[in-house]
């Protein structure tokens, strides 16, 4: 039997080889630099906070990280520069020695427009960036940008900077995971393995969906999660169609219920569905689960280097085969998506996009595979998700909570 991938714990220790964070930082910055060199750009200006973490190995809380105020500049042949929220820049100078202290700046662009562009913050920031490019001998070369607010883009163009798309190049860079990244992804999944045991024990009539969400958040943060991004909790008549949220609905005897736990450990994310029956299950629910499991197993068995994402997508039923009018309406139900610092990285696998533009699977890719099957009772449904890493020998599964058959929680 093949041993599971390592989920070694939360600490680096002297008696085992675990995650080497210096090696992780070198790997990520090296791939970002290679992407920049291949892009034809003189620099990447990065606002996407996953790209910022990838290149600078810095992070601050989500409430500030997504306000389009943090940004990083990576110039060809240069070291990354970071502009961060107020005192965070001083903290990085003290605690992030892989960044040059004079490359950590306080920055503010307007908090998604709360400070109007007319205040001049964007104008000053673009002037500073333009000066740094001139100092580096990169004046006139394209600047790749991943995400940008329209007023900032207009200001870059007004000051004569030629802007191109950096996001595609950065997603290319993040596509292949290093052994350290795979270990962190495995650790994140192992944390959810344990939380699902807590969910099974708590899943009883009278409990509300939001109480399960609260339980998951508490358990994950107590176990070392740095962000619980979302928890879907869907039960009973809410299962079909899938609403992709949670509510205050009371769990009832005989419900089918499914959950998606999305969190990160050291930045590396999970997307991890499991479906349960509460107390007892019906033949309709078990049949839906068996079909969802069959579609999942078929996809996992096909994962190997050289296989196209279109080949995986075609193993799943077409939208019209499970009650939807087209693939857009059913998007995300029979689905695969890369996992890393971001929840949705490459490859994205579905009948909507993969047949038109397939990607080749490569060793080191990590992605989640999701299947969904409505039950013939008209309201129940089964949802399964497994995270896999592509190896030379095929897929290795990271998500280990039992899912071969429909688990009945607190059976009568």
N, C-alpha and C positions, 0 to 999 in steps of 0.2 A: 504494500500500500504506500502511496506517495504521501509524505509528511505535509501537513498544511504549511503555508507560508508563515514566516515568523511574525508574531505580534509580541515583541519582547517586553513591553512595559513602557512606563513613562519616563524613566531615567536612563541616562548614559551611565554605564558602570565600568569598572576596571577589569572585571572578570569575564565579560562577554563582548563580542563585537556586535554593536547595535547600530543605530543611525549615526553616521559621521556627518555632523552638520556643516563643518568646513568643506567637506567634499561635496555635500549637497549644494552649498552656495556656489562653489566653483563650477559645478556641472550646469546649474541654471544660467549663470552669467555667461558661461562659455557658449551655450546654445543660443542665448539672446544675441551675443556678439556675432556668431556665425550667421544668424538670420539677418542681422543688420548688414553684414558684409555682402550677403547674397542679394539684398533688396535693391541695390543701386541708390539707396538713400545715404545722406551724410550723417543723419541722426534719427533716432526714434524719440518722440516726445510721448510719454505714456501717462494716461489718466486712468485707465482700467486698473482697479486696485489689485487684481490678480497679476497683471503684468508688472505692476510696481513691486509687489512682493517677490515675483520671480526674479527680477533684476537687482533689487536692493536688499532683499531679505529683511524688510521692515513691515510692520503691521500695527495699526491702531484700530480701535473699536469700530464696528460696522456703522454706528451712527454718524461717524465723521468720515469713514473710509469711502463712502459712496456719494459724497457731496460735491465731487468734481473740483475739489480744492487741492488735494494731494496730486503731485505730478513728478515724474522722473524724466531725466534727459540722459540718453545713452548716445554718445558721439562715436563715430568710427575711430578706433584707436585710443579712445579715452575711457576714463573711469566714470561710473554712473554718478549722477547728481540727483538729489532729492529735495523737493520743496514740500514741507509737511506743516501740519496744523500747529501753529504757535509753539508752545513749549515742547511738543514732541520732537522738534528738530534738535533742541538742546539735549534731550534724552538720548537720541541716536548718537550724538557726538560722544556721549559718555559710555554708552553700552553697545554700540555697533561698530567695533573697531575695523571691520572689513570695509567700511566706508570712510573715505578721507574726511576728517572733521570739517574742513572748509568746503566740502561738497554737500553738507546738510544744512539746508536753509529753511527758515520760516517762510511760509507762503500763504497767501489768501487771494482768491480770485472772485469770491462773491457768494458762495454757498447756494449754488444753483439759482442765481439771480436775485437772492435776497438783498445783496448789495448790488445796486444797478451798475451796468458797465460804464455808465457815465462817470462813476467815481474814479475811474482811471486805473484800477488795479490790474485789469487785463492788459491795458496798454503798456504799463510799466513792466509786467511780466514778459510780454513778447519782446519788448526792447532789450531786456536782460538776456533772454534766450538768443536773440539775434546777435548780440554782442559776443556771447560765448561761442557761437558758431563761427563768427568772424575770427575770434582769437584762435580757434582750432583749425583755421584754414579751410573751413567748410562753407564759406559764404557762397550763395547761389546754388548749392546742392539741395535736392529735395529733402524735406523733413517728413518722416512717416509719423502719423498720429493714429492712435487706436480708437479712442472715443473723444468727443469734443463738444462743448457747448457752441451753438451757432455764433454768439458774439465773439468768442475767442477765435474761432476759425476766421471770421470776417476781419478781426484785428491782425491775425497772422498774414492774411492776404494783403491787407492795407499796407503793412510794413514790408511787403515784398518777399515774403517767404512762400516757397512753392510746396504745397501740402499734398502728400499721397497717403495711401492706406497702409498703416503698420499692423493692423489687427490680424490680417491673414498671415503675415510673416511671424508674428508672435505665437499664433495658434499652431503654426508649423513647428516652431521651436519647442512648444510645450507638449507636442503630440507623443513623444517617446519618453517614458519615465525611467529614471535611474533606479538602481537597487535601493537607494535610500528613500526615494519617493514611494516605491512600491511597499517598503516596510511601513512607512507612515500611513499609506492607504489601507494596508492590512490592519494596522493598529486601530485606525478609525472604525473599520468594519467590525473588529473584535469587540469594541466597546458597544456597538449596536447589538451584536450577538447577545451580550449579557442583558441589555435593556429589554430585548424581546422576551427573555425569561420573566422579567418583572411585569411586562404587559400581559403575558398569558396568565399569570397569577392574579392580576387585578381585573381581568376582563370578565365581569360578572353582571347579571341584570341589575339595573339601577345605577350603574356607573355611567357618567356622561363622557362623550367623546373628548370634550375639553379637559376633563380630569386625566384622561390618558395622556393627552398632550402635555399637561403640567407634570405628570410623573416622568415622562421621557425627558423633558427639559431638566428636571432636578437631578435625575440619575446621570445624565450625560455631563452636566457641568460638575457634579461631584466627582466624576471619574476622569476629569481633565479635558473635556471639550473646550475649545476656544471660541466656538460659535455654533449654536443650534440655529441653523438657518430657517428650517421649516419642519413641521410635522403634519402630515395629512392624516386625518382620522375619519374614516368613512364607514358607516354601518347601516344595516337594514335596508330600507327603501332608498337611502341615499347612494347606494352602491352603483346603481344603473339609471342614468349615465353617471360616469365618474365626475364629481364636481371639483376635484383637486383642491380641497380645503378641509377644514374641520368645523364642527358646530357644537351646540350644547345638547344635541340629541341624546336621549337616554338609551343605553344599550338594553335590549330585550332578549328574553330566552329564544334561542333558535336563530338569532341574527347571524348573518355572515358579515364580517368586519375586516377591513384591510387598512394598513398603516404604511406610510412612507416616512422614514427617518433620515433627515438631511442635516448633517452636522460636519464639523471639521475638527481634526486633531493636528496641531501644528500647521494649520492651513489646508490640509488634505481632506477631501470631502467624501461623504457617503451619499448614496441614493439607494435605499434599501427597503423594498416593500415586502410585507408578509401579510397573508390572509388567514383568518381564523374563523371558526364557528363557535358560537357561544352556547355551551351546555350540551347542545345536540346539533346534528346536521341533517339536511334532507338529501334525497337522491339527486335533486336538481342542482343543489350546491356542490355536491361531490363530483357530479359530471362536469360542471363548468370548471372546477378546479383541475380535474384530470386533463381536460383539453388545454387549459393554460399551461399546465406542467409539460404536456407533450410538445407544445410549441416552443417552450423554453429549452427543453432538452435537445430538441432538433437543432436549435440555433447554437447552443453551447458546443454540441458535437461537431459543428461545421467550422468553428473558430480555429484557424491555424494561419501561419504566415503565408502570404500570397493569395489568400481568398479575398474576393471583392466584397465590399459592403452590400452591393446589389444582390449577391448570392445569399447573404444572410437575410436580407429583407424579404426576398421571395419565398423564404421558408415559412413566413408568417401569413395568416389569411389576409386577403384583401379587405378593405373597409366594408364593402358591400356584403361580405360573407358573415359579418357579425353586427349588422344593423345600422351602418352609417352610409351616407350617400356618396362620399368620396374620401380620398386620403387626407385632405385638409381637415375635414370634420372629425376624422379619427386620429389625427396626429397625436403622438405621445402615448398611444395605447399599446401598439406593437412597435417597439422603439428601442434604440440603443443610443447611448451618448457617452463620450469620453468623460473621465473623471480625473481631477488633479486639484490644483488650487482653485479652479472653477468647477461649478456643477455641470456645465455643458461645454465640454471641449471636443476635440476630434478623436475618433470619428463619430459622426451622427448617422445613425442607421435607421432608415424607414422607407416605406414604399413611396413616400412623398418626394424624396430627393435622391435616394441612392441609385435607383435605376438610371437616372439621367446623368449623375456625376458620381460614379463609384470611387471609393478609396480602397487601396490595397492594405490589408491588415499586416502589421509588422510586429516583430518581437519587441516587447516593452510598452506596447499600447495597453492602457487600462480603461475599461469601459463597463457600463452597466447595460444589461439587457432586461427589457420589461415586456411582459405579456399581460393581456386582459381578456377575460372571457365572460360575457353576460350569461346569466343562468336563464333557463327556459321558464322559470317562474315569473319573469318579467321585471324583477327588481333586485335580486341578488346578483353578485358578480365576484369573480376571482381575479386577483391581481398578484403577480409574482415578479420579483426582481432579483437578479443575481449580478454581482460584480465579478468581472474576470480580468485576468492579465494574460496577454498573448505571449506564449513561450514557443520555442522551436518545436516542442512536442504537442502544441495545442493550447487549450484554455486551462488555466488554473483558477478555481473559484475562491474568492475571498470571503464571501458571505456564507456562514456556516450554520445559522439557526435552521433547524429541520424544516424542510419544505417539500419533500418528495410527495407527501400526501397532505390532505387538508387536516390541520391540527384542530382538535376540538378543545377549547379552553374550559377548564372546570366542568368536565363532563358529568352529566347526571347519572 
